[in-house]
């Protein structure tokens, strides 16, 4: 009770502004007391209003009261300090709405330091001491302060729940184990905790392992970011150099054409001016001769006229005008036409290749490749319409169905000469360059090679055969078997016979998969490599009459 009295006294001698013991206490006209500095600071803020008030009762004073130290109150505070008042807890030690309060404290409760799972109570530092000092409390379980201690009490039997029912997965008290949980698999809460602790340890190990794995993945992705940035920077730098070289070449060609035009212009103008001067000299000579003849025509002396006529009438040889060809505004039209032709060809090339360049850029696949489709419907999402390039077709291949079908004929077809044409092998490439993810299907009759190849594959000799070089991959579809061939290495392939073959290409991931298509799709062969250039679809033939067509799939 003495302690309570001290606490009550302490509250009476605290300043309501700083919430601490009064220092240099002063009493204002309404009777309330404050620290001199506290009330001065409070009123300094109110000076602008010219009205000063009491922080507690809000009574106002005009003018500002003069403050004098209350010596009697100051002495009383000092006396109370000597009795141990100052040892009372500071305000921040008291429990607030969010804190766990001591269950033993009376009046204003202090914050709990620990909670006891046996006592089901929480204690401040002072009231916790018996748990440390008395043997009675030695076996009590102390935990961090908790507001949920009552959850440890069985709502039915009002007993501490020290057991766990594994059958119903809930905490129970001893009476529950012999009542509604009778016959269930029950253990002590401590035993269940030990078991769960082991599981928790394993779970933590798994989590920590996953954290390590993900940290490694983050490092890999960071390296990927650096690689992407480095590759992009180099590509930009190289592209700039290439375009600069192209621009420089174009500038040089423009300069060459301009210089040659001006040189030819000077030559032609000089030749014309030389002829022009000759003609002007001839005109001058003719005018002089005409004047002499005119003068002679007026001579009255017949003898004199006849004497002078032979010398005056004789004319000099006329200038040869056969070299003069008048072609108004057409002298250098052929040059303009030639330059226009170059421009048109460049535009065609840039239009064709520019699309490929942009698609190559957008098809860059930074992250891990998407999983390969599982169903035909999934494959058809990547379907591409493929057409054959007549400029690559061997002269014994007949193209039809809008250049989607090729047939091996005995008679030669009337194709024009072209450097891209296969001359040794009966093969043809697609017009399209393939990058990214693509899928197409080929319907065949007879023995046919279903292939993909780089555009720069040889067009003649044994090196031009699909699968016999490092620039092409081919599935040899025979009547009763399959063979896969790359760089002269043949691999027997097993699978159901079908007239239709599906081809899936994931260019950036380096995946080429070939399927037998019937009512179902069956994987025949898969290649995992690194494609360094865009690919073309290809068809190869062995016997007259065999054919293959790129199907329109939906």
Residue pairs with C-beta under 8 A, 6 or more apart in sequence:
4 106
4 107
6 83
6 84
6 85
6 88
7 88
7 107
7 108
9 80
9 85
10 21
10 80
10 85
10 88
13 21
13 22
13 73
13 76
13 77
13 80
13 85
14 20
14 21
14 22
15 21
15 22
15 23
15 25
15 33
15 34
15 35
15 38
16 32
16 34
16 55
16 56
17 34
17 35
17 38
17 39
17 42
17 55
18 35
18 38
19 91
20 35
21 77
21 81
21 85
21 86
22 33
22 34
22 35
22 73
22 74
22 77
23 35
23 36
23 37
24 35
24 36
24 37
24 69
24 74
25 33
25 34
25 35
25 36
25 69
25 70
25 73
25 74
25 77
26 33
26 34
26 35
26 36
26 39
26 67
26 68
26 69
26 70
27 33
27 70
27 73
28 34
28 39
28 54
28 61
28 65
28 67
29 59
29 61
29 65
30 54
30 57
30 59
32 54
32 55
32 56
32 57
33 70
33 73
34 42
34 55
36 67
36 69
39 55
39 67
40 67
42 55
43 52
43 64
46 52
46 53
47 64
50 62
51 60
51 61
51 62
52 60
52 61
52 62
52 64
52 65
53 59
53 60
53 61
54 61
89 110
93 110
93 111
94 108
94 109
94 110
94 111
95 101
95 102
95 109
95 110
95 111
95 112
99 111
99 112
99 145
100 111
100 112
100 115
100 122
100 145
100 146
100 147
101 109
101 110
101 111
101 112
101 122
102 109
102 110
102 111
102 112
102 122
102 123
102 124
102 127
103 112
103 121
103 122
103 123
104 121
104 123
104 124
104 127
105 124
105 127
109 124
110 124
110 125
110 126
111 124
111 145
112 122
112 123
112 124
112 145
113 123
113 124
113 125
113 128
113 145
114 122
114 123
114 128
114 131
114 142
114 143
114 144
114 145
115 121
115 122
115 123
115 142
115 143
115 144
115 145
115 146
115 149
116 122
116 123
116 131
116 137
116 140
116 141
116 142
116 143
117 140
117 141
117 142
117 143
117 149
117 152
117 160
118 139
118 140
118 141
118 160
119 137
119 140
120 149
120 150
120 152
120 153
120 160
121 149
122 145
122 146
122 149
123 131
128 142
130 136
130 137
131 137
131 140
131 142
152 160
152 161
152 171
153 159
153 160
153 161
154 160
154 161
154 172
154 173
154 175
154 176
156 173
156 175
156 176
157 173
157 175
157 176
157 179
159 173
159 174
159 175
160 173
161 171
161 172
161 173
161 176
161 189
162 173
162 174
162 188
162 189
163 171
163 172
163 173
163 174
163 176
163 177
163 186
163 187
163 188
163 189
164 170
164 171
164 172
164 186
164 187
164 188
164 189
164 191
164 192
165 171
165 172
165 176
165 177
165 181
165 184
165 185
165 186
166 184
166 185
166 186
166 187
166 192
167 181
167 184
167 185
167 186
168 181
168 184
171 189
172 181
172 186
177 184
177 186
224 366
224 367
228 366
257 335
257 339
261 332
261 335
264 332
265 332
268 331
275 319
275 323
275 324
278 319
279 319
282 316
282 318
282 319
285 316
286 315
289 312
289 315
292 312
293 312
293 313
296 305
296 308
296 309
296 312
299 305
299 308
356 433
356 435
356 534
359 435
359 436
360 435
360 534
363 435
363 436
363 507
363 508
364 508
365 508
365 509
369 506
369 508
369 509
369 511
370 437
372 504
372 506
372 511
372 513
373 379
373 381
373 382
373 439
373 504
375 521
376 502
376 517
376 521
379 439
379 502
379 504
379 521
380 439
380 553
380 554
381 439
382 437
382 438
382 439
382 504
383 438
383 439
383 440
383 553
383 554
384 432
384 434
384 438
384 439
384 440
385 440
385 550
385 552
386 404
386 430
386 432
386 440
386 537
386 550
387 402
387 403
387 404
387 430
387 431
387 432
387 550
388 399
388 403
388 404
388 405
388 406
388 428
388 429
388 430
388 431
388 539
388 550
389 403
389 420
389 428
389 429
389 430
389 431
389 536
390 399
390 403
390 415
391 418
391 420
391 421
392 418
392 420
392 421
392 422
392 427
392 428
392 429
392 459
393 399
393 406
393 413
393 415
393 421
393 422
393 428
394 421
394 422
394 423
394 425
394 426
394 427
394 428
395 412
395 413
395 415
395 421
396 408
396 409
396 410
396 411
396 412
396 413
396 426
397 406
397 407
397 408
397 409
397 413
397 426
397 427
397 428
397 541
398 406
398 407
398 409
398 413
399 405
399 406
399 428
400 406
400 407
401 549
403 431
404 549
404 550
404 552
405 547
405 548
405 549
405 550
406 428
406 539
406 541
406 547
406 548
406 549
407 545
407 546
407 547
408 426
408 446
408 541
408 542
408 543
408 544
408 545
408 546
408 547
409 544
410 544
415 421
419 459
420 429
420 459
421 459
422 428
422 459
422 460
422 464
423 459
423 460
424 459
424 460
424 461
424 462
424 464
424 465
425 464
425 465
425 466
425 540
426 540
426 541
426 542
427 449
427 451
427 464
427 465
427 466
427 538
427 539
427 540
427 541
428 538
428 539
429 453
429 455
429 457
429 536
429 537
429 538
430 536
430 537
430 538
430 550
432 536
432 537
433 455
433 534
433 535
433 536
434 452
434 505
434 507
434 534
434 535
434 536
434 537
435 507
435 508
435 534
435 535
436 506
436 507
436 508
437 504
437 505
437 506
437 507
438 503
438 504
438 505
438 507
439 502
439 503
439 504
439 505
439 553
440 502
440 503
440 537
440 550
440 551
440 553
441 500
441 501
441 502
441 503
441 517
441 550
441 551
441 553
442 448
442 450
442 500
442 501
442 503
442 539
442 548
442 549
442 550
442 551
443 499
443 500
443 548
443 549
443 551
444 450
444 477
444 499
444 500
444 501
444 546
444 547
444 548
444 549
445 499
445 545
445 546
445 547
445 548
446 479
446 541
446 542
446 543
446 545
446 546
446 547
447 476
447 477
447 478
447 479
447 541
447 542
447 543
447 546
448 477
448 539
448 540
448 541
448 542
448 546
448 547
448 548
449 466
449 467
449 474
449 475
449 476
449 477
449 538
449 539
449 540
449 541
450 474
450 475
450 477
450 501
450 503
450 514
450 538
450 539
450 548
451 466
451 467
451 472
451 473
451 474
451 475
451 537
451 538
451 539
451 540
452 472
452 473
452 503
452 505
452 512
452 535
452 536
452 537
452 538
453 466
453 471
453 472
453 473
453 535
453 536
453 538
454 471
454 472
454 532
454 533
454 534
454 535
454 536
455 533
455 534
455 536
456 471
456 533
457 464
457 469
457 471
457 472
458 464
458 469
458 471
462 468
463 469
465 540
466 472
466 473
466 474
466 485
466 538
466 540
467 473
467 474
467 476
467 484
467 485
467 486
467 487
467 488
467 490
468 485
468 487
468 488
469 487
469 488
470 486
470 487
472 486
472 538
473 484
473 485
473 486
473 512
473 527
474 484
474 485
474 486
474 538
474 540
475 482
475 483
475 484
475 485
475 493
475 501
475 514
475 524
475 525
476 482
476 483
476 484
476 485
476 490
477 501
480 497
481 492
481 493
482 492
482 493
482 494
482 495
482 524
482 525
483 490
483 491
483 492
483 493
484 490
484 491
484 493
484 514
484 524
484 525
484 527
485 491
486 527
491 525
493 524
493 525
495 516
495 522
495 523
495 524
496 516
496 518
496 522
497 516
498 516
498 517
498 518
500 516
500 517
500 518
500 551
501 514
501 515
501 516
501 517
501 524
502 514
502 515
502 516
502 517
502 521
503 512
503 513
503 514
503 515
503 537
504 511
504 512
504 513
504 514
504 515
505 511
505 512
505 513
505 535
507 531
507 534
507 535
510 527
510 528
510 529
510 530
510 531
511 526
511 527
511 528
512 526
512 527
512 529
513 523
513 525
513 526
513 527
514 523
514 524
514 525
514 526
515 521
515 522
515 523
515 524
516 522
516 524
537 550
539 548
541 547
541 548
